[in-house]
Amino acid sequence: MNIKRTAVILSILTAISTIFTPAGAALASETAGAEAAADAEEGTEPEAAPGGPETELSTAQDADSPDSLTDQEYYSQLNQFAGRFAACASEDEETFRTLYTEDSLESFIDSDYQALQSYNMSSLDRKNFLTIEEKEDISIVNLVYYSVQYGKSGNTLGCILPMTRVDGEWKIDYSQNALNYVAGILSKESLYPAGYTEAYKAGRNTVMFDNHNLMYLNQNMVYSGCSDYSVKFAWQEEGGGLMVYLWLVNGTSQEVHYTDAQLKLTDDELGEILSCTASVDETLPAGTSELVSLPIPADSETFKTGTKTWSSVNYQLIVNSETAGGEENVTEGTTETGSGEAAETKPGMDQETNQATELETAAE
């Protein structure tokens, strides 16, 4: 079975020119399930340097925050906002605008509203959120709505949102100051694998997939009720070899052993980059996720393109797994697909944002 994934990236993506823009996206979606047919999801490249998968982030606000919220209050308030945001997708635009601060850029709100009309939010019956950064009264929050189909996360919609508390209520903040803050935070090297950062800075081939979803930063973030996997990063090492990072996600109630992976990378211009079967041999406890590296030597027969420059990279992935038994049934042999654009802009740009009005579609 093939899982179809698509992504729509909203205007905040194009507004932040100093970071790898997809992670700065306001909204993005993946769809699958009944449509599952082998289309791909898009991730894009950074426009400034990124580095370190070890970082774990909490949904809890610091005790010395301006409003002195407890962890439970902070979580409860953001959880309520996540529910309202999904519900307002079917409301009129005036109601939808109440979710944003008064100084938010109008074009961003318009793009969010238009994009949300394309999705059946009621089908996304589960949600996670992760606080990427907090400063004073601003939080950068990664919301991920999802459903479970065929033993995997069949439908997901991810959002990375700058948020501010106004009169005790959380609102999305698309003001210029908030966007500048997002730009600085999402260019932090601590958010990405060190090797990926080094390759990016050196101008070697790099690609990030599923860039609107940063759940990998917290090993306790999972898709509840299923076992899942995807390719998250790929880059070229200094010696010419490849490094691929898989993201394994065990949201079941039992330990899962991921045995091996069948991976294929292709480029729209170069053709096949890599086709291999590799040992994974990773065991994840229930309710945990992990980034796992797959190094591919430069002289491997499975590696086809050498150091030629990538353009648009696609992957097909199957990860097989074993369990000791239990209620959940870990799906094996499911093909996950995705695509990502190779970087064109190199690090070192001045930090700036500009208002964007165009809705970007990244669906294959």
Salt bridges, closest charged atoms under 4 A:
GLU30 OE1 - ARG5 NH1 2.65
ASP39 OD2 - LYS4 NZ 3.81
ASP67 OD2 - ARG165 NH1 2.80
GLU93 OE2 - ARG97 NH2 3.25
GLU106 OE1 - ARG97 NH1 2.40
ASP110 OD1 - ARG97 NH2 2.26
GLU133 OE1 - LYS188 NZ 3.41
GLU169 OE2 - ARG84 NH2 3.42
GLU189 OE2 - LYS201 NZ 2.27
ASP210 OD1 - HIS212 NE2 3.20
ASP210 OD2 - LYS232 NZ 3.89
ASP228 OD2 - LYS152 NZ 3.58
GLU272 OE1 - LYS264 NZ 3.91
ASP281 OD1 - HIS257 NE2 2.87
GLU322 OE1 - HIS257 ND1 3.60
GLU336 OE2 - ARG5 NE 1.86
GLU336 OE1 - LYS152 NZ 3.69
